[in-house]
């Protein structure tokens, strides 16, 4: 990857731009391979960022459940 994105949104925007360039019929194969490698890095970055956000939300939910005295919020109760 050329440089790490500053945010999830920036990474997603760059990924969308790369995909558009890869779909262009005038993009040479060698460039497509480089773009593919950068896209793979961006996908990994975005997935890690989403995983981190999910864990943070789960931690917040757990704290809220404990603070309100509710146990087992995620088991359908």
mmCIF file of the C-alpha atoms, coordinates in Angstrom:
data_MODEL
# 
_entry.id   MODEL 
# 
loop_
_atom_site.group_PDB 
_atom_site.id 
_atom_site.type_symbol 
_atom_site.label_atom_id 
_atom_site.label_alt_id 
_atom_site.label_comp_id 
_atom_site.label_asym_id 
_atom_site.label_entity_id 
_atom_site.label_seq_id 
_atom_site.pdbx_PDB_ins_code 
_atom_site.Cartn_x 
_atom_site.Cartn_y 
_atom_site.Cartn_z 
_atom_site.occupancy 
_atom_site.B_iso_or_equiv 
_atom_site.pdbx_formal_charge 
_atom_site.auth_seq_id 
_atom_site.auth_comp_id 
_atom_site.auth_asym_id 
_atom_site.auth_atom_id 
_atom_site.pdbx_PDB_model_num 
ATOM 1  C CA . UNK A 1 1  ? 0.000   0.000   0.000   1.00 0.00 ? 1  UNK A CA 1 
ATOM 2  C CA . UNK A 1 2  ? 1.339   3.421   -0.872  1.00 0.00 ? 2  UNK A CA 1 
ATOM 3  C CA . UNK A 1 3  ? 0.433   4.905   2.504   1.00 0.00 ? 3  UNK A CA 1 
ATOM 4  C CA . UNK A 1 4  ? -1.955  3.909   5.222   1.00 0.00 ? 4  UNK A CA 1 
ATOM 5  C CA . UNK A 1 5  ? -5.325  5.646   5.058   1.00 0.00 ? 5  UNK A CA 1 
ATOM 6  C CA . UNK A 1 6  ? -6.079  8.193   7.766   1.00 0.00 ? 6  UNK A CA 1 
ATOM 7  C CA . UNK A 1 7  ? -9.555  6.744   8.292   1.00 0.00 ? 7  UNK A CA 1 
ATOM 8  C CA . UNK A 1 8  ? -11.873 3.931   7.298   1.00 0.00 ? 8  UNK A CA 1 
ATOM 9  C CA . UNK A 1 9  ? -13.715 6.310   5.004   1.00 0.00 ? 9  UNK A CA 1 
ATOM 10 C CA . UNK A 1 10 ? -10.514 7.335   3.229   1.00 0.00 ? 10 UNK A CA 1 
ATOM 11 C CA . UNK A 1 11 ? -9.539  3.695   2.797   1.00 0.00 ? 11 UNK A CA 1 
ATOM 12 C CA . UNK A 1 12 ? -12.933 2.836   1.370   1.00 0.00 ? 12 UNK A CA 1 
ATOM 13 C CA . UNK A 1 13 ? -12.811 5.798   -1.019  1.00 0.00 ? 13 UNK A CA 1 
ATOM 14 C CA . UNK A 1 14 ? -9.348  4.796   -2.236  1.00 0.00 ? 14 UNK A CA 1 
ATOM 15 C CA . UNK A 1 15 ? -10.522 1.213   -2.666  1.00 0.00 ? 15 UNK A CA 1 
ATOM 16 C CA . UNK A 1 16 ? -13.476 2.341   -4.777  1.00 0.00 ? 16 UNK A CA 1 
ATOM 17 C CA . UNK A 1 17 ? -11.137 4.413   -6.970  1.00 0.00 ? 17 UNK A CA 1 
ATOM 18 C CA . UNK A 1 18 ? -8.812  1.457   -7.448  1.00 0.00 ? 18 UNK A CA 1 
ATOM 19 C CA . UNK A 1 19 ? -11.677 -0.820  -8.410  1.00 0.00 ? 19 UNK A CA 1 
ATOM 20 C CA . UNK A 1 20 ? -12.893 1.702   -10.980 1.00 0.00 ? 20 UNK A CA 1 
ATOM 21 C CA . UNK A 1 21 ? -9.390  1.904   -12.489 1.00 0.00 ? 21 UNK A CA 1 
ATOM 22 C CA . UNK A 1 22 ? -9.113  -1.883  -12.589 1.00 0.00 ? 22 UNK A CA 1 
ATOM 23 C CA . UNK A 1 23 ? -12.427 -2.133  -14.443 1.00 0.00 ? 23 UNK A CA 1 
ATOM 24 C CA . UNK A 1 24 ? -11.359 0.364   -17.092 1.00 0.00 ? 24 UNK A CA 1 
ATOM 25 C CA . UNK A 1 25 ? -10.642 -1.403  -20.353 1.00 0.00 ? 25 UNK A CA 1 
ATOM 26 C CA . UNK A 1 26 ? -7.563  0.756   -21.008 1.00 0.00 ? 26 UNK A CA 1 
ATOM 27 C CA . UNK A 1 27 ? -5.782  -0.239  -17.755 1.00 0.00 ? 27 UNK A CA 1 
ATOM 28 C CA . UNK A 1 28 ? -2.699  -2.305  -18.625 1.00 0.00 ? 28 UNK A CA 1 
ATOM 29 C CA . UNK A 1 29 ? -2.298  -5.714  -17.003 1.00 0.00 ? 29 UNK A CA 1 
ATOM 30 C CA . UNK A 1 30 ? 0.861   -4.729  -15.116 1.00 0.00 ? 30 UNK A CA 1 
ATOM 31 C CA . UNK A 1 31 ? -0.941  -1.757  -13.564 1.00 0.00 ? 31 UNK A CA 1 
ATOM 32 C CA . UNK A 1 32 ? -3.934  -3.953  -12.723 1.00 0.00 ? 32 UNK A CA 1 
ATOM 33 C CA . UNK A 1 33 ? -1.663  -6.301  -10.780 1.00 0.00 ? 33 UNK A CA 1 
ATOM 34 C CA . UNK A 1 34 ? -0.226  -3.385  -8.771  1.00 0.00 ? 34 UNK A CA 1 
ATOM 35 C CA . UNK A 1 35 ? -3.718  -2.043  -8.172  1.00 0.00 ? 35 UNK A CA 1 
ATOM 36 C CA . UNK A 1 36 ? -4.861  -5.486  -7.062  1.00 0.00 ? 36 UNK A CA 1 
ATOM 37 C CA . UNK A 1 37 ? -2.062  -5.637  -4.471  1.00 0.00 ? 37 UNK A CA 1 
ATOM 38 C CA . UNK A 1 38 ? -2.963  -2.184  -3.138  1.00 0.00 ? 38 UNK A CA 1 
ATOM 39 C CA . UNK A 1 39 ? -6.653  -3.130  -3.040  1.00 0.00 ? 39 UNK A CA 1 
ATOM 40 C CA . UNK A 1 40 ? -5.830  -6.243  -1.004  1.00 0.00 ? 40 UNK A CA 1 
ATOM 41 C CA . UNK A 1 41 ? -3.961  -4.097  1.534   1.00 0.00 ? 41 UNK A CA 1 
ATOM 42 C CA . UNK A 1 42 ? -6.858  -1.651  1.722   1.00 0.00 ? 42 UNK A CA 1 
ATOM 43 C CA . UNK A 1 43 ? -9.372  -4.453  2.217   1.00 0.00 ? 43 UNK A CA 1 
ATOM 44 C CA . UNK A 1 44 ? -7.263  -5.804  5.064   1.00 0.00 ? 44 UNK A CA 1 
ATOM 45 C CA . UNK A 1 45 ? -7.021  -2.324  6.623   1.00 0.00 ? 45 UNK A CA 1 
ATOM 46 C CA . UNK A 1 46 ? -10.791 -1.754  6.337   1.00 0.00 ? 46 UNK A CA 1 
ATOM 47 C CA . UNK A 1 47 ? -11.597 -5.180  7.805   1.00 0.00 ? 47 UNK A CA 1 
ATOM 48 C CA . UNK A 1 48 ? -9.264  -4.593  10.758  1.00 0.00 ? 48 UNK A CA 1 
ATOM 49 C CA . UNK A 1 49 ? -10.794 -1.165  11.336  1.00 0.00 ? 49 UNK A CA 1 
ATOM 50 C CA . UNK A 1 50 ? -14.305 -2.644  11.301  1.00 0.00 ? 50 UNK A CA 1 
ATOM 51 C CA . UNK A 1 51 ? -13.246 -5.414  13.703  1.00 0.00 ? 51 UNK A CA 1 
ATOM 52 C CA . UNK A 1 52 ? -11.814 -2.833  16.098  1.00 0.00 ? 52 UNK A CA 1 
ATOM 53 C CA . UNK A 1 53 ? -15.006 -0.773  15.958  1.00 0.00 ? 53 UNK A CA 1 
ATOM 54 C CA . UNK A 1 54 ? -17.114 -3.889  16.574  1.00 0.00 ? 54 UNK A CA 1 
ATOM 55 C CA . UNK A 1 55 ? -15.052 -4.782  19.650  1.00 0.00 ? 55 UNK A CA 1 
ATOM 56 C CA . UNK A 1 56 ? -15.357 -1.236  20.984  1.00 0.00 ? 56 UNK A CA 1 
ATOM 57 C CA . UNK A 1 57 ? -19.142 -1.350  20.562  1.00 0.00 ? 57 UNK A CA 1 
ATOM 58 C CA . UNK A 1 58 ? -19.321 -4.718  22.311  1.00 0.00 ? 58 UNK A CA 1 
ATOM 59 C CA . UNK A 1 59 ? -17.280 -3.324  25.227  1.00 0.00 ? 59 UNK A CA 1 
ATOM 60 C CA . UNK A 1 60 ? -19.588 -0.316  25.491  1.00 0.00 ? 60 UNK A CA 1 
ATOM 61 C CA . UNK A 1 61 ? -22.664 -2.581  25.415  1.00 0.00 ? 61 UNK A CA 1 
ATOM 62 C CA . UNK A 1 62 ? -21.156 -4.748  28.158  1.00 0.00 ? 62 UNK A CA 1 
ATOM 63 C CA . UNK A 1 63 ? -20.453 -1.695  30.339  1.00 0.00 ? 63 UNK A CA 1 
ATOM 64 C CA . UNK A 1 64 ? -23.970 -0.389  29.782  1.00 0.00 ? 64 UNK A CA 1 
ATOM 65 C CA . UNK A 1 65 ? -25.475 -3.757  30.662  1.00 0.00 ? 65 UNK A CA 1 
ATOM 66 C CA . UNK A 1 66 ? -23.448 -3.956  33.867  1.00 0.00 ? 66 UNK A CA 1 
ATOM 67 C CA . UNK A 1 67 ? -24.283 -0.371  34.792  1.00 0.00 ? 67 UNK A CA 1 
ATOM 68 C CA . UNK A 1 68 ? -28.003 -0.979  34.344  1.00 0.00 ? 68 UNK A CA 1 
ATOM 69 C CA . UNK A 1 69 ? -27.903 -4.354  36.082  1.00 0.00 ? 69 UNK A CA 1 
ATOM 70 C CA . UNK A 1 70 ? -29.045 -6.224  32.998  1.00 0.00 ? 70 UNK A CA 1 
ATOM 71 C CA . UNK A 1 71 ? -27.331 -9.522  32.389  1.00 0.00 ? 71 UNK A CA 1 
ATOM 72 C CA . UNK A 1 72 ? -27.506 -11.565 29.204  1.00 0.00 ? 72 UNK A CA 1 
ATOM 73 C CA . UNK A 1 73 ? -28.459 -8.727  26.828  1.00 0.00 ? 73 UNK A CA 1 
ATOM 74 C CA . UNK A 1 74 ? -27.259 -10.704 23.827  1.00 0.00 ? 74 UNK A CA 1 
ATOM 75 C CA . UNK A 1 75 ? -29.184 -13.924 24.539  1.00 0.00 ? 75 UNK A CA 1 
ATOM 76 C CA . UNK A 1 76 ? -32.575 -12.592 23.481  1.00 0.00 ? 76 UNK A CA 1 
ATOM 77 C CA . UNK A 1 77 ? -33.748 -11.330 26.875  1.00 0.00 ? 77 UNK A CA 1 
# 
